[in-house]
Amino acid sequence: MEIEGVEYELKPMNCPFHIMIFRESVKSYRDLPIRLSELGTVYRYERSGTLHGLMRVRGFTQDDAHLFCRPEDLATEIEKVL
């Protein structure tokens, strides 16, 4: 993809990779919860004139996390995250 004369490559969102890691092996309920997270640099195209300090930027670091747990453990896991 070319934007403003610069060639860019697209990558899928990070989320599918956490799912792939989880699905890589058979899990027992005793293995749960499984918590995966990563920090990734994200770039997006913002038209000239729409960038506003730290509110609208082209590149930033985004945290991404997924919890794999039993339904009955969900409330406890959310409390731990928050």
C-alpha positions as CSV (number, residue, x, y, z in Angstrom):
1,M,0.0,0.0,0.0
2,E,1.4,3.4,-0.9
3,I,0.4,6.6,1.0
4,E,1.8,10.0,0.3
5,G,4.6,8.4,-1.8
6,V,5.7,6.0,1.0
7,E,5.3,2.2,0.6
8,Y,3.7,0.5,3.6
9,E,2.9,-3.1,4.5
10,L,-0.1,-4.2,6.5
11,K,-0.1,-6.7,9.3
12,P,-3.1,-8.4,10.9
13,M,-4.2,-7.4,14.4
14,N,-2.3,-9.0,17.3
15,C,-5.4,-10.8,18.6
16,P,-5.3,-13.8,16.3
17,F,-1.8,-14.7,17.4
18,H,-2.9,-15.1,21.1
19,I,-5.7,-17.4,19.9
20,M,-3.2,-19.4,17.8
21,I,-0.8,-19.8,20.8
22,F,-3.7,-20.9,23.0
23,R,-4.9,-23.5,20.4
24,E,-1.4,-24.9,19.9
25,S,-1.8,-27.6,22.5
26,V,-4.6,-29.5,24.3
27,K,-5.6,-27.7,27.6
28,S,-7.2,-29.0,30.7
29,Y,-9.3,-26.9,33.0
30,R,-6.5,-27.3,35.5
31,D,-4.2,-25.2,33.1
32,L,-6.6,-22.3,33.3
33,P,-6.4,-19.3,33.6
34,I,-3.9,-18.6,30.8
35,R,-3.0,-14.9,30.5
36,L,-1.3,-13.6,27.4
37,S,-0.2,-10.0,26.7
38,E,2.1,-8.0,24.5
39,L,3.1,-4.5,23.7
40,G,3.1,-3.6,20.0
41,T,3.9,-0.5,18.0
42,V,0.8,0.4,15.9
43,Y,0.8,2.8,12.9
44,R,-2.3,4.3,11.3
45,Y,-2.8,6.7,8.5
46,E,-4.0,10.1,9.6
47,R,-4.6,12.8,7.0
48,S,-2.4,15.9,7.2
49,G,-4.0,18.4,9.5
50,T,-5.9,15.8,11.7
51,L,-3.0,15.1,14.1
52,H,-3.5,16.8,17.4
53,G,-0.7,16.4,20.0
54,L,-1.1,13.2,21.8
55,M,-4.8,12.7,21.0
56,R,-4.3,11.8,17.3
57,V,-0.9,10.4,16.3
58,R,0.3,8.1,13.5
59,G,2.4,5.8,15.7
60,F,1.9,4.6,19.3
61,T,2.4,1.6,21.5
62,Q,-0.7,-0.4,22.2
63,D,-1.0,-3.1,24.9
64,D,-3.0,-6.2,24.0
65,A,-4.1,-8.9,26.4
66,H,-6.3,-12.0,26.4
67,L,-7.5,-14.2,29.3
68,F,-8.5,-17.8,28.8
69,C,-10.5,-19.0,31.8
70,R,-13.5,-21.0,32.9
71,P,-16.8,-19.1,32.9
72,E,-17.1,-19.3,36.7
73,D,-13.6,-17.6,37.0
74,L,-14.4,-14.7,34.7
75,A,-15.5,-12.2,37.4
76,T,-12.4,-12.9,39.5
77,E,-10.1,-12.6,36.5
78,I,-11.6,-9.2,35.4
79,E,-11.2,-7.9,38.9
80,K,-7.5,-8.9,38.9
81,V,-7.0,-7.1,35.6
82,L,-8.7,-3.9,36.7
